[in-house]
Amino acid sequence: QQQVKQSPQSLIVQKGGISIINCAYENTAFDYFPWYQQFPGKGPALLIAIRPDVSEKKEGRFTISFNKSAKQFSLHIMDSQPGDSATYFCAARRRANNLFFGTGTRLTVIP
Amino acid sequence: KAGVTQTPRYLIKTRGQQVTLSCSPISGHRSVSWYQQTPGQGLQFLFEYFSETQRNKGNFPGRFSGRQFSNSRSEMNVSTLELGDSALYLCASSLVAGGEDTQYFGPGTRLTVL
C-alpha cells in the first residue's frame, strides 16, 4: 500500500514555466514532508521540506504548498530551467520513523 | 566533508546467489538507512541502523538483512537472490535516528539479477 501518492508520473514544461507536482497522504500522524531531487546516476538530495504547522514554504524558485485538511502537498518550481530536469520525490514521515516516498515525477524542462 | 559512499556501484548476480553491499556514512553520522529503488515502486524503506542496532525495519522478506559496525559503516545482505531484487539500493545517513534531521543519500549500488 502506497502511503504517499504522487502525480503526475512525468511532466514536460517549457523553460520559464511553472512546474507543479502533487502528493497526497492518508496518515494524519505524518509530521514532516520533504521533497527530494534526483539526477541520473545520483542519489536523491533534499530540496525543501515543510512541517504541517505552516501552509507554505518558499526557498528560491521552489515552493511547497501544504493543505492539512485535504492531506495534500505540492511542489511548485517557478521559472523552470533545463537544469531542473530531474526526478522529484515527495515523502512523508511520522515522528521518529522512516520516510515514505512517492513514486516520483520525471520533470523535463524544454529550452 | 566527504559524502555517503557506497560500494560497489554496479553488481551483476544470478538467481540464488547472495550479495553484500556496503555503505560508509558521512563522518560523524550514526544513523544509516537503506532503501530499494525500482521504477514501479519508487523508494521503499528496508531498515535503519543506529549505534549498531536495527531500530526500524520495512516490509521486506527475511532474505534482506543488514548490520552496522562500531565505525557506523553498514552492510546489507540479500540471500537467495530473485529476479525481482534487481534494483538500485540506496543508503542514507543522518546525525540522529528516526529521520529527525536531513538524510543524505549515497549514489547507490545498481544490482542486476540474471
Backbone of each chain as ProteinMPNN parsed JSONL, in Angstrom:
{"seq_chain_A": "QQQVKQSPQSLIVQKGGISIINCAYENTAFDYFPWYQQFPGKGPALLIAIRPDVSEKKEGRFTISFNKSAKQFSLHIMDSQPGDSATYFCAARRRANNLFFGTGTRLTVIP", "coords_chain_A": {"N_chain_A": [[0.846, -1.192, 0.0], [0.623, 2.115, -0.984], [1.849, 4.708, 0.823], [2.178, 7.359, 0.308], [0.922, 9.182, -2.306], [1.786, 10.172, -5.536], [1.67, 12.553, -8.174], [2.02, 14.241, -11.372], [3.217, 11.303, -13.159], [5.083, 11.896, -15.066], [6.343, 14.959, -16.45], [6.336, 17.662, -18.633], [7.711, 20.737, -19.274], [7.922, 24.058, -20.475], [10.826, 26.108, -20.709], [11.093, 28.592, -18.235], [8.512, 28.326, -17.435], [5.993, 27.184, -15.025], [6.393, 24.47, -12.896], [4.456, 21.931, -11.507], [3.977, 19.627, -8.985], [2.175, 17.105, -7.407], [1.202, 15.679, -4.251], [-0.348, 13.271, -2.114], [-1.555, 12.102, 1.04], [-2.514, 9.707, 3.595], [-2.114, 9.126, 6.292], [-2.557, 10.749, 9.202], [-0.741, 11.113, 11.15], [1.668, 11.783, 10.114], [4.372, 14.06, 10.175], [6.262, 15.491, 8.89], [7.362, 16.654, 5.819], [9.21, 16.191, 3.194], [10.792, 17.148, 0.078], [12.562, 15.566, -2.495], [15.227, 15.698, -4.865], [16.416, 14.068, -7.699], [19.079, 13.316, -9.765], [20.138, 11.606, -12.768], [22.075, 8.731, -12.066], [22.756, 9.563, -9.567], [22.211, 9.81, -5.99], [19.117, 10.604, -4.267], [18.584, 14.031, -3.307], [17.953, 16.27, -0.678], [15.593, 18.787, -1.221], [13.685, 20.706, -0.329], [11.683, 21.173, 2.596], [8.744, 20.741, 4.674], [6.757, 21.36, 7.578], [3.652, 20.414, 9.17], [2.546, 22.635, 10.452], [2.67, 24.93, 9.043], [1.501, 26.568, 6.037], [2.763, 27.113, 3.723], [5.98, 27.113, 2.206], [8.845, 28.709, 1.072], [11.712, 28.568, -0.939], [13.919, 30.158, -2.686], [13.365, 29.486, -6.031], [11.692, 27.437, -5.49], [8.744, 26.186, -4.029], [6.784, 24.897, -1.43], [3.47, 23.967, -1.076], [1.064, 23.41, 1.375], [-1.718, 21.585, 2.39], [-3.413, 20.874, 5.021], [-5.973, 19.963, 5.795], [-6.943, 18.742, 3.503], [-5.076, 16.85, 3.21], [-2.894, 17.035, 1.46], [-0.033, 17.973, -0.448], [2.147, 20.066, -2.342], [4.665, 20.688, -4.812], [6.019, 23.535, -6.208], [7.742, 24.753, -8.923], [9.1, 27.603, -9.872], [9.72, 29.633, -12.787], [10.991, 27.589, -14.366], [13.931, 25.779, -15.258], [16.183, 24.301, -17.69], [18.151, 22.922, -16.263], [16.75, 22.023, -14.105], [15.658, 19.689, -14.807], [14.964, 16.529, -13.808], [14.285, 13.804, -11.54], [11.701, 14.007, -9.243], [10.852, 13.465, -5.879], [8.312, 13.204, -3.511], [7.89, 12.931, 0.024], [7.02, 11.53, 3.225], [6.863, 11.503, 6.785], [6.347, 10.09, 9.978], [6.809, 10.978, 13.369], [9.998, 10.072, 14.51], [10.193, 7.925, 12.84], [10.648, 6.077, 9.721], [11.111, 7.465, 6.389], [8.452, 7.694, 4.033], [8.152, 7.346, 0.637], [6.889, 8.957, -2.343], [6.121, 7.814, -5.69], [7.579, 9.169, -7.557], [8.293, 11.827, -9.927], [9.102, 12.469, -13.17], [10.645, 15.175, -14.388], [10.91, 17.199, -17.218], [12.409, 19.911, -18.624], [11.993, 21.953, -21.266], [14.155, 23.695, -23.421]], "CA_chain_A": [[0.0, 0.0, 0.0], [1.433, 3.312, -1.112], [1.491, 5.659, 1.883], [2.177, 8.691, -0.292], [0.607, 9.075, -3.731], [2.382, 11.307, -6.239], [1.295, 12.73, -9.582], [1.963, 13.197, -12.39], [4.38, 10.428, -13.279], [6.054, 12.659, -15.85], [5.906, 16.335, -16.664], [7.175, 18.415, -19.569], [7.432, 22.155, -19.085], [8.791, 24.972, -21.228], [11.716, 26.966, -19.908], [10.407, 29.788, -17.738], [7.176, 27.971, -16.964], [5.836, 26.693, -13.653], [6.222, 23.017, -12.76], [3.684, 21.624, -10.301], [3.906, 18.203, -8.674], [1.252, 16.956, -6.289], [1.257, 14.474, -3.429], [-1.427, 13.112, -1.15], [-1.261, 11.1, 2.05], [-3.657, 9.343, 4.421], [-1.761, 9.015, 7.696], [-2.532, 12.071, 9.818], [0.378, 11.178, 12.091], [2.857, 12.309, 9.434], [4.665, 15.404, 10.678], [7.415, 16.061, 8.173], [7.107, 16.392, 4.408], [10.317, 16.697, 2.368], [10.883, 16.857, -1.35], [13.909, 15.216, -2.92], [15.535, 15.825, -6.287], [17.392, 13.047, -8.07], [19.609, 13.337, -11.116], [20.582, 10.262, -13.173], [23.349, 8.283, -11.518], [22.986, 10.145, -8.243], [21.172, 9.55, -5.015], [18.227, 11.754, -4.034], [19.102, 15.096, -2.45], [16.873, 17.073, -0.105], [15.383, 20.056, -1.896], [12.94, 21.59, 0.565], [10.804, 20.373, 3.451], [7.765, 21.525, 5.405], [6.039, 20.697, 8.673], [2.222, 20.715, 8.971], [2.062, 23.828, 11.141], [2.695, 26.048, 8.095], [0.797, 26.217, 4.798], [3.614, 27.344, 2.557], [7.391, 27.399, 2.468], [9.491, 29.076, -0.18], [13.176, 28.681, -0.951], [14.304, 30.499, -4.045], [12.307, 29.224, -7.014], [10.945, 26.257, -5.057], [7.736, 26.452, -3.007], [5.881, 23.819, -1.032], [2.163, 24.355, -0.55], [0.591, 22.307, 2.229], [-3.13, 21.668, 2.757], [-3.558, 19.849, 6.054], [-7.331, 19.402, 5.807], [-7.078, 17.878, 2.329], [-3.969, 15.898, 3.272], [-2.188, 17.141, 0.183], [1.02, 18.974, -0.529], [2.629, 20.157, -3.707], [5.908, 21.405, -5.084], [5.944, 24.442, -7.341], [9.042, 25.254, -9.365], [8.863, 28.795, -10.683], [10.774, 29.928, -13.771], [11.689, 26.306, -14.545], [15.117, 25.823, -16.096], [16.615, 22.965, -18.14], [18.918, 22.289, -15.187], [15.814, 21.447, -13.131], [15.233, 18.389, -15.323], [15.36, 15.526, -12.829], [13.133, 13.129, -10.944], [11.357, 14.595, -7.949], [10.12, 12.583, -4.984], [7.799, 13.709, -2.254], [7.998, 11.943, 1.089], [6.371, 11.888, 4.476], [7.378, 10.731, 7.901], [5.813, 10.383, 11.308], [7.9, 11.215, 14.306], [10.928, 9.002, 14.882], [10.063, 6.793, 11.941], [11.297, 6.21, 8.435], [10.429, 8.207, 5.333], [7.683, 7.004, 2.999], [8.317, 8.131, -0.577], [6.032, 8.816, -3.502], [6.73, 7.03, -6.766], [8.457, 10.017, -8.356], [7.849, 12.54, -11.13], [10.227, 12.825, -14.049], [10.435, 16.5, -14.96], [11.752, 17.611, -18.342], [12.219, 21.319, -18.966], [12.423, 22.146, -22.657], [14.74, 25.037, -23.598]], "C_chain_A": [[0.882, 1.243, 0.0], [0.968, 4.328, -0.084], [1.395, 7.082, 1.358], [1.966, 8.523, -1.793], [1.043, 10.346, -4.443], [1.916, 11.337, -7.683], [1.772, 14.088, -10.064], [3.22, 12.335, -12.386], [5.484, 11.123, -14.062], [5.457, 14.006, -16.205], [6.885, 17.0, -17.621], [6.747, 19.868, -19.507], [8.409, 22.96, -19.94], [9.648, 25.773, -20.256], [10.985, 28.245, -19.523], [9.026, 29.509, -17.184], [7.177, 27.501, -15.504], [5.605, 25.185, -13.677], [5.495, 22.757, -11.445], [3.573, 20.115, -10.142], [3.096, 18.057, -7.396], [1.437, 15.645, -5.55], [0.105, 14.464, -2.44], [-1.06, 11.991, -0.185], [-2.514, 10.823, 2.867], [-3.353, 9.418, 5.921], [-1.627, 10.398, 8.336], [-1.431, 12.207, 10.866], [1.659, 11.685, 11.435], [3.094, 13.744, 9.88], [5.825, 16.085, 9.968], [7.289, 15.649, 6.721], [8.236, 17.004, 3.568], [10.114, 16.39, 0.885], [12.352, 16.599, -1.678], [14.024, 15.339, -4.431], [16.617, 14.794, -6.616], [17.773, 13.176, -9.538], [20.099, 11.93, -11.469], [21.953, 9.929, -12.608], [23.679, 8.82, -10.146], [21.898, 9.694, -7.283], [20.283, 10.776, -4.847], [18.875, 12.759, -3.093], [17.932, 15.934, -1.963], [16.815, 18.439, -0.784], [14.773, 21.087, -0.942], [12.007, 20.717, 1.381], [9.878, 21.29, 4.228], [7.186, 20.701, 6.534], [4.591, 21.176, 8.629], [1.703, 21.951, 9.697], [2.14, 25.081, 10.261], [2.046, 25.611, 6.786], [1.667, 26.4, 3.56], [5.042, 27.608, 3.013], [8.072, 27.639, 1.131], [10.992, 29.155, 0.007], [13.606, 28.91, -2.392], [13.142, 30.275, -5.009], [11.398, 28.062, -6.604], [10.01, 26.601, -3.897], [6.969, 25.174, -2.714], [4.592, 24.473, -0.545], [1.59, 23.161, 0.181], [-0.853, 22.559, 2.63], [-3.434, 20.547, 3.733], [-4.934, 19.193, 6.007], [-7.552, 18.445, 4.635], [-6.034, 16.775, 2.302], [-3.236, 15.833, 1.932], [-1.075, 18.174, 0.318], [1.608, 18.947, -1.927], [3.925, 20.961, -3.767], [5.689, 22.258, -6.324], [7.364, 24.904, -7.668], [8.766, 26.415, -10.32], [10.024, 28.977, -11.651], [11.635, 28.681, -14.017], [12.813, 26.438, -15.575], [15.503, 24.412, -16.552], [17.4, 22.207, -17.075], [18.052, 21.697, -14.089], [15.33, 20.065, -13.584], [15.823, 17.283, -14.461], [14.107, 14.772, -12.411], [12.923, 13.675, -9.545], [10.5, 13.612, -7.143], [9.583, 13.388, -3.804], [7.925, 12.573, -1.23], [7.258, 12.446, 2.314], [6.89, 10.979, 5.574], [6.607, 11.077, 9.161], [6.961, 10.283, 12.301], [8.686, 9.951, 14.626], [10.768, 7.764, 14.024], [10.707, 7.072, 10.599], [10.476, 7.056, 7.475], [9.647, 7.253, 4.426], [7.712, 7.905, 1.76], [7.174, 7.923, -1.567], [6.801, 8.11, -4.607], [7.569, 7.861, -7.733], [7.791, 10.649, -9.56], [9.08, 12.911, -11.934], [9.907, 14.133, -14.743], [11.428, 16.752, -16.083], [11.417, 19.058, -18.659], [12.838, 21.546, -20.338], [12.953, 23.554, -22.843], [13.904, 25.926, -24.509]], "O_chain_A": [[1.758, 1.409, 0.849], [-0.183, 4.762, -0.115], [0.642, 7.904, 1.879], [2.721, 7.822, -2.466], [0.717, 11.454, -4.017], [1.782, 10.3, -8.333], [1.919, 15.007, -9.258], [4.177, 12.63, -11.671], [6.668, 10.963, -13.765], [4.239, 14.176, -16.254], [8.1, 16.914, -17.448], [5.57, 20.191, -19.667], [9.57, 22.585, -20.102], [9.238, 26.071, -19.134], [10.349, 28.894, -20.353], [8.432, 30.368, -16.533], [8.219, 27.433, -14.852], [4.731, 24.69, -14.389], [5.868, 23.293, -10.401], [3.13, 19.414, -11.051], [3.302, 18.788, -6.427], [1.786, 14.626, -6.146], [-0.357, 15.512, -1.989], [-0.348, 11.053, -0.544], [-3.465, 11.605, 2.841], [-4.232, 9.737, 6.722], [-0.685, 11.132, 8.038], [-1.215, 13.292, 11.406], [2.631, 11.983, 12.128], [2.163, 14.547, 9.958], [6.305, 17.132, 10.403], [7.131, 14.469, 6.408], [8.214, 18.198, 3.27], [9.362, 15.49, 0.51], [13.251, 17.301, -1.215], [13.065, 15.119, -5.171], [17.608, 14.669, -5.896], [16.923, 13.149, -10.429], [20.437, 11.149, -10.58], [22.876, 10.741, -12.663], [24.76, 8.563, -9.617], [20.821, 9.259, -7.69], [20.665, 11.875, -5.249], [19.625, 12.384, -2.191], [17.031, 16.27, -2.732], [17.817, 19.143, -0.909], [15.292, 22.192, -0.782], [11.586, 19.653, 0.928], [10.176, 22.468, 4.423], [7.134, 19.474, 6.45], [4.327, 22.254, 8.096], [0.525, 22.284, 9.567], [1.729, 26.164, 10.679], [2.039, 24.425, 6.459], [1.343, 25.901, 2.483], [5.284, 28.231, 4.047], [7.901, 26.873, 0.183], [11.485, 29.73, 0.978], [13.65, 27.985, -3.203], [12.056, 30.821, -4.813], [10.438, 27.747, -7.309], [10.419, 27.222, -2.916], [6.556, 24.458, -3.626], [4.606, 25.392, 0.273], [1.622, 22.038, -0.321], [-1.178, 23.625, 3.151], [-3.682, 19.41, 3.332], [-5.039, 17.977, 6.166], [-8.268, 17.453, 4.767], [-6.099, 15.87, 1.47], [-2.997, 14.767, 1.364], [-1.173, 19.121, 1.099], [1.568, 17.923, -2.61], [4.224, 21.785, -2.902], [5.234, 21.769, -7.358], [8.09, 25.383, -6.798], [8.263, 26.223, -11.427], [11.148, 28.548, -11.392], [12.858, 28.727, -13.888], [12.675, 27.102, -16.602], [15.184, 23.436, -15.874], [17.32, 20.981, -16.999], [18.545, 20.958, -13.236], [14.668, 19.358, -12.824], [17.042, 17.122, -14.394], [13.006, 15.068, -12.875], [13.867, 13.788, -8.762], [9.557, 13.014, -7.661], [10.314, 14.156, -3.178], [8.05, 11.404, -1.595], [6.919, 13.625, 2.422], [7.3, 9.844, 5.329], [6.256, 12.236, 9.381], [7.947, 9.583, 12.075], [8.122, 8.91, 14.963], [11.161, 6.67, 14.43], [11.241, 8.155, 10.362], [9.3, 7.33, 7.715], [10.111, 6.161, 4.096], [7.344, 9.078, 1.827], [6.57, 6.852, -1.62], [7.995, 7.842, -4.469], [8.201, 7.31, -8.634], [6.857, 10.096, -10.139], [9.984, 13.583, -11.438], [9.009, 14.2, -15.583], [12.631, 16.547, -15.923], [10.263, 19.386, -18.933], [14.037, 21.358, -20.542], [12.284, 24.517, -22.469], [14.268, 27.077, -24.751]]}, "seq_chain_B": "KAGVTQTPRYLIKTRGQQVTLSCSPISGHRSVSWYQQTPGQGLQFLFEYFSETQRNKGNFPGRFSGRQFSNSRSEMNVSTLELGDSALYLCASSLVAGGEDTQYFGPGTRLTVL", "coords_chain_B": {"N_chain_B": [[33.699, 17.971, 3.497], [33.403, 14.528, 3.117], [30.939, 12.786, 1.212], [28.229, 10.387, 1.445], [29.296, 7.155, 0.788], [29.076, 4.371, -1.396], [29.646, 0.976, -2.035], [29.836, -2.014, -4.032], [29.455, 0.041, -7.018], [28.1, -1.041, -9.133], [26.669, -4.202, -9.805], [26.404, -7.537, -10.838], [24.535, -10.386, -10.567], [23.485, -13.851, -10.302], [20.387, -15.647, -10.128], [19.591, -17.05, -6.965], [22.084, -16.685, -5.857], [23.978, -14.878, -3.306], [24.394, -11.544, -1.998], [26.416, -8.82, -0.892], [26.276, -5.528, 0.131], [27.873, -2.378, 0.634], [28.08, 0.474, 2.786], [29.312, 3.629, 3.571], [28.878, 6.046, 5.907], [28.453, 9.654, 6.179], [31.058, 11.321, 7.879], [30.78, 11.236, 11.362], [28.067, 10.856, 11.342], [25.605, 8.752, 12.694], [23.451, 7.259, 12.09], [22.172, 5.004, 9.738], [20.293, 4.36, 6.928], [18.61, 2.125, 4.716], [17.411, 1.825, 1.385], [15.339, 0.525, -1.213], [15.203, 1.095, -4.616], [13.051, 1.062, -7.3], [11.707, 1.222, -10.663], [8.9, 0.903, -10.72], [7.96, 0.907, -8.06], [9.197, 2.982, -6.744], [11.011, 4.523, -4.055], [11.606, 2.377, -1.444], [11.589, 1.696, 1.973], [14.005, -0.184, 3.672], [15.579, -0.874, 6.077], [16.767, 0.607, 9.175], [19.691, 1.529, 10.876], [21.195, 2.307, 13.965], [23.787, 3.22, 16.018], [24.809, 0.582, 15.89], [22.554, -0.973, 16.161], [19.545, -2.339, 14.939], [16.875, -0.307, 14.404], [14.543, 0.076, 13.103], [12.414, -1.408, 10.687], [11.509, -2.212, 7.373], [8.929, -3.517, 5.172], [10.002, -6.088, 4.085], [11.132, -9.317, 2.911], [12.772, -11.862, 4.97], [15.103, -12.471, 3.68], [16.499, -10.245, 3.233], [18.874, -8.516, 4.96], [20.812, -6.753, 7.423], [23.583, -4.941, 8.87], [25.418, -2.985, 11.262], [28.506, -1.472, 11.9], [30.938, -0.652, 14.48], [32.134, 1.688, 13.658], [30.174, 2.993, 12.353], [29.817, 2.317, 9.693], [27.922, 0.457, 7.321], [26.459, -2.607, 6.244], [24.465, -4.348, 3.869], [22.779, -7.366, 3.213], [21.656, -9.643, 0.816], [20.14, -12.64, 0.477], [19.772, -15.67, -1.445], [19.06, -14.675, -4.118], [16.52, -13.166, -6.142], [14.905, -12.569, -9.332], [13.351, -10.291, -9.108], [14.713, -8.763, -7.305], [16.372, -7.079, -8.533], [17.478, -3.857, -8.662], [18.054, -0.42, -7.649], [19.998, 0.126, -4.921], [19.946, 2.145, -2.208], [21.696, 3.972, 0.249], [21.352, 5.976, 3.139], [22.531, 8.51, 5.27], [22.339, 9.992, 8.54], [22.599, 12.371, 11.217], [21.238, 11.749, 13.598], [18.868, 9.295, 14.805], [15.803, 8.03, 13.331], [15.043, 9.815, 11.391], [14.978, 12.49, 12.162], [16.535, 14.548, 11.37], [18.085, 15.849, 8.375], [18.39, 13.437, 5.817], [21.097, 12.145, 4.085], [21.812, 10.975, 0.967], [23.609, 8.29, -0.598], [25.179, 7.452, -3.803], [24.191, 5.033, -4.591], [23.919, 1.457, -5.221], [23.786, -0.38, -8.073], [22.064, -3.199, -8.627], [21.855, -6.034, -10.555], [20.031, -8.849, -11.285], [20.337, -11.871, -12.84]], "CA_chain_B": [[33.313, 16.729, 4.147], [33.04, 13.529, 2.126], [29.549, 12.365, 1.275], [27.968, 8.968, 1.668], [29.862, 6.332, -0.278], [28.531, 3.022, -1.475], [30.416, 0.079, -2.903], [30.276, -1.489, -5.314], [28.447, 0.847, -7.682], [27.34, -1.928, -10.017], [26.817, -5.609, -9.447], [25.568, -8.472, -11.582], [24.489, -11.691, -9.906], [22.478, -14.759, -10.844], [19.378, -16.115, -9.17], [20.055, -18.0, -5.974], [23.303, -16.219, -5.186], [23.785, -13.863, -2.286], [25.179, -10.354, -2.287], [26.638, -7.894, 0.228], [26.516, -4.146, -0.287], [28.496, -1.634, 1.719], [27.774, 1.9, 2.859], [30.066, 4.41, 4.553], [28.13, 7.292, 6.107], [29.21, 10.885, 6.39], [31.767, 11.287, 9.152], [30.007, 11.774, 12.466], [26.687, 10.373, 11.283], [25.493, 7.459, 13.362], [22.28, 6.54, 11.591], [22.226, 4.604, 8.334], [19.063, 3.73, 6.441], [18.718, 1.513, 3.389], [16.203, 1.879, 0.58], [15.353, -0.124, -2.522], [14.525, 1.936, -5.603], [12.683, 0.419, -8.563], [10.862, 2.129, -11.458], [7.479, 0.777, -10.423], [7.646, 1.118, -6.638], [9.879, 4.136, -6.166], [11.929, 4.195, -2.966], [10.966, 1.671, -0.347], [12.458, 1.582, 3.14], [14.411, -1.542, 4.06], [15.84, -0.841, 7.52], [17.607, 1.673, 9.702], [20.592, 1.165, 11.956], [21.737, 3.403, 14.762], [24.673, 2.674, 17.052], [24.944, -0.871, 15.686], [21.29, -1.643, 16.459], [18.464, -2.089, 13.988], [15.807, 0.342, 15.15], [13.323, 0.147, 12.314], [12.51, -2.337, 9.561], [10.415, -2.123, 6.417], [8.18, -4.726, 4.881], [10.75, -6.916, 3.145], [11.336, -10.674, 3.463], [13.948, -12.083, 5.794], [16.309, -12.607, 2.846], [17.179, -8.958, 3.307], [19.364, -8.283, 6.311], [21.856, -5.741, 7.461], [24.266, -4.746, 10.141], [26.205, -1.76, 11.339], [29.726, -1.67, 12.668], [31.189, 0.382, 15.502], [32.516, 2.946, 12.996], [28.932, 3.402, 11.687], [29.675, 1.722, 8.36], [26.843, -0.528, 7.325], [26.348, -3.542, 5.129], [23.217, -5.084, 3.736], [22.959, -8.652, 2.564], [20.466, -10.264, 0.258], [20.428, -14.041, 0.197], [18.904, -16.355, -2.405], [18.577, -13.601, -4.975], [15.444, -13.381, -7.104], [14.928, -11.584, -10.416], [12.708, -9.07, -8.623], [15.607, -7.995, -6.428], [17.093, -6.117, -9.368], [17.071, -2.516, -8.219], [19.1, 0.465, -7.131], [19.96, 0.117, -3.461], [20.456, 3.413, -1.712], [21.81, 4.13, 1.685], [21.294, 7.36, 3.551], [22.996, 8.68, 6.644], [21.932, 11.198, 9.236], [23.259, 12.507, 12.511], [20.486, 11.049, 14.63], [17.988, 8.256, 14.302], [14.391, 8.325, 13.168], [14.777, 10.832, 10.389], [14.724, 13.79, 12.766], [17.243, 15.559, 10.603], [18.205, 15.548, 6.959], [19.064, 12.226, 5.379], [21.957, 12.354, 2.925], [21.87, 9.72, 0.233], [24.728, 7.933, -1.445], [24.804, 7.308, -5.217], [23.507, 3.77, -4.793], [24.51, 0.285, -5.872], [22.849, -0.938, -9.054], [22.128, -4.658, -8.618], [21.123, -6.728, -11.612], [19.953, -10.286, -11.047], [20.029, -12.567, -14.102]], "C_chain_B": [[32.871, 15.734, 3.082], [31.592, 13.126, 2.322], [29.434, 10.894, 1.599], [28.545, 8.18, 0.489], [29.285, 4.923, -0.215], [29.393, 2.208, -2.432], [29.768, -1.307, -2.908], [29.181, -0.616, -5.942], [27.554, -0.006, -8.572], [27.672, -3.372, -9.675], [25.882, -6.448, -10.302], [25.674, -9.827, -10.914], [23.447, -12.564, -10.611], [21.544, -15.21, -9.726], [19.961, -17.152, -8.224], [21.322, -17.59, -5.258], [22.955, -15.253, -4.062], [24.711, -12.688, -2.594], [25.294, -9.504, -1.02], [27.001, -6.534, -0.323], [27.026, -3.367, 0.913], [28.167, -0.148, 1.634], [28.63, 2.553, 3.939], [29.376, 5.749, 4.716], [29.064, 8.492, 6.184], [29.845, 10.832, 7.778], [30.938, 11.954, 10.245], [28.546, 11.349, 12.469], [26.608, 8.973, 11.865], [24.31, 6.636, 12.878], [22.459, 6.238, 10.107], [20.928, 3.892, 7.989], [19.31, 3.186, 5.042], [17.364, 1.553, 2.7], [16.428, 1.09, -0.708], [14.582, 0.771, -3.475], [14.305, 1.155, -6.886], [11.759, 1.354, -9.323], [9.391, 2.065, -11.063], [7.095, 1.174, -9.007], [8.29, 2.356, -6.031], [10.856, 3.704, -5.085], [11.155, 3.534, -1.834], [11.984, 1.414, 0.753], [12.73, 0.126, 3.473], [14.623, -1.625, 5.566], [16.73, 0.33, 7.87], [18.438, 1.13, 10.847], [21.099, 2.419, 12.649], [22.546, 2.791, 15.89], [24.657, 1.154, 17.058], [23.662, -1.65, 15.952], [20.268, -1.321, 15.382], [17.289, -1.505, 14.762], [14.503, 0.409, 14.383], [13.49, -0.753, 11.091], [11.291, -2.183, 8.675], [9.818, -3.488, 6.141], [8.864, -5.537, 3.776], [10.98, -8.288, 3.772], [12.66, -10.789, 4.2], [15.226, -12.298, 5.007], [17.147, -11.319, 2.864], [17.611, -8.725, 4.759], [20.467, -7.238, 6.266], [22.564, -5.756, 8.79], [25.034, -3.437, 10.082], [27.377, -2.015, 12.266], [29.957, -0.488, 13.609], [31.615, 1.714, 14.878], [31.361, 3.518, 12.161], [28.793, 2.908, 10.246], [28.637, 0.611, 8.423], [26.948, -1.421, 6.1], [24.93, -4.074, 5.076], [23.485, -6.325, 2.893], [21.618, -9.127, 2.018], [20.836, -11.696, -0.101], [19.415, -14.585, -0.816], [18.242, -15.342, -3.342], [17.488, -14.057, -5.94], [15.523, -12.283, -8.167], [14.377, -10.237, -9.954], [13.56, -8.241, -7.683], [16.453, -7.007, -7.221], [16.59, -4.722, -9.066], [18.311, -1.684, -7.933], [18.951, 0.48, -5.619], [20.685, 1.352, -2.947], [20.632, 3.363, -0.212], [21.841, 5.621, 1.978], [21.787, 7.465, 4.987], [22.462, 9.985, 7.229], [22.595, 11.201, 10.608], [22.571, 11.665, 13.578], [19.526, 10.069, 13.99], [16.576, 8.793, 14.072], [14.09, 9.449, 12.214], [14.506, 12.198, 10.957], [15.481, 14.903, 12.051], [17.422, 15.058, 9.172], [18.93, 14.232, 6.72], [19.843, 12.54, 4.106], [22.157, 11.001, 2.24], [23.196, 9.543, -0.497], [24.255, 7.745, -2.874], [24.122, 5.981, -5.525], [24.378, 2.682, -5.395], [23.449, -0.294, -6.795], [23.053, -2.443, -9.106], [21.263, -5.216, -9.746], [21.19, -8.218, -11.334], [19.503, -10.971, -12.333], [19.51, -13.983, -13.849]], "O_chain_B": [[32.046, 16.067, 2.231], [31.078, 13.12, 3.44], [30.406, 10.24, 1.976], [28.299, 8.515, -0.67], [29.045, 4.369, 0.857], [29.808, 2.685, -3.488], [29.209, -1.73, -1.896], [28.072, -0.562, -5.411], [26.371, 0.293, -8.736], [28.798, -3.708, -9.309], [24.711, -6.111, -10.471], [26.771, -10.351, -10.719], [22.642, -12.079, -11.406], [21.882, -15.156, -8.544], [20.728, -18.023, -8.634], [21.612, -18.088, -4.17], [21.801, -14.863, -3.887], [25.677, -12.817, -3.345], [24.387, -9.477, -0.189], [27.915, -6.4, -1.137], [26.667, -3.649, 2.056], [27.999, 0.406, 0.548], [28.671, 2.088, 5.078], [29.294, 6.518, 3.758], [30.286, 8.358, 6.244], [29.233, 10.352, 8.732], [30.457, 13.076, 10.085], [27.864, 11.469, 13.487], [27.439, 8.115, 11.566], [24.183, 5.458, 13.213], [22.847, 7.105, 9.325], [20.518, 2.948, 8.665], [20.118, 3.724, 4.285], [16.32, 1.35, 3.32], [17.544, 1.001, -1.22], [13.45, 1.163, -3.192], [15.252, 0.648, -7.487], [11.094, 2.193, -8.716], [8.708, 3.089, -11.075], [6.014, 1.72, -8.786], [7.954, 2.737, -4.91], [11.463, 2.638, -5.185], [10.17, 4.079, -1.336], [13.102, 0.969, 0.491], [11.813, -0.692, 3.548], [13.92, -2.366, 6.253], [17.354, 0.954, 7.012], [17.949, 0.368, 11.681], [21.387, 3.437, 12.02], [22.05, 1.943, 16.631], [24.51, 0.525, 18.106], [23.689, -2.88, 15.966], [20.138, -0.171, 14.962], [16.768, -2.143, 15.676], [13.467, 0.761, 14.947], [14.581, -0.848, 10.528], [10.171, -2.042, 9.165], [10.156, -4.48, 6.788], [8.345, -5.647, 2.665], [11.021, -8.423, 4.995], [13.542, -9.94, 4.075], [16.315, -12.31, 5.582], [18.338, -11.324, 2.551], [16.783, -8.74, 5.669], [20.979, -6.892, 5.201], [22.195, -6.485, 9.71], [25.264, -2.867, 9.015], [27.248, -2.691, 13.287], [29.267, 0.529, 13.542], [31.47, 2.761, 15.509], [31.566, 4.426, 11.356], [27.732, 3.075, 9.645], [28.493, -0.076, 9.434], [27.466, -1.019, 5.058], [24.273, -4.231, 6.105], [24.315, -6.316, 1.983], [20.585, -9.022, 2.68], [21.746, -11.928, -0.896], [18.34, -14.015, -1.007], [17.022, -15.182, -3.346], [17.524, -15.164, -6.476], [16.113, -11.225, -7.95], [14.869, -9.181, -10.352], [13.173, -7.136, -7.303], [17.169, -6.191, -6.64], [15.399, -4.443, -9.204], [19.442, -2.169, -7.968], [17.885, 0.814, -5.1], [21.867, 1.567, -3.215], [19.817, 2.783, 0.506], [22.3, 6.42, 1.163], [21.491, 6.606, 5.817], [22.176, 10.942, 6.51], [23.082, 10.178, 11.089], [23.22, 10.966, 14.356], [19.394, 10.025, 12.767], [16.213, 9.865, 14.556], [12.983, 9.989, 12.225], [13.856, 13.01, 10.299], [15.096, 16.07, 12.127], [16.961, 13.973, 8.817], [19.953, 13.95, 7.343], [19.307, 13.128, 3.167], [22.606, 10.031, 2.85], [23.815, 10.506, -0.948], [23.061, 7.864, -3.147], [23.54, 5.816, -6.597], [25.422, 2.946, -5.991], [22.356, -0.653, -6.359], [24.089, -2.916, -9.572], [20.081, -4.892, -9.858], [22.272, -8.782, -11.168], [18.423, -10.689, -12.852], [19.203, -14.707, -14.796]]}, "name": "protein", "num_of_chains": 2, "seq": "QQQVKQSPQSLIVQKGGISIINCAYENTAFDYFPWYQQFPGKGPALLIAIRPDVSEKKEGRFTISFNKSAKQFSLHIMDSQPGDSATYFCAARRRANNLFFGTGTRLTVIPKAGVTQTPRYLIKTRGQQVTLSCSPISGHRSVSWYQQTPGQGLQFLFEYFSETQRNKGNFPGRFSGRQFSNSRSEMNVSTLELGDSALYLCASSLVAGGEDTQYFGPGTRLTVL"}
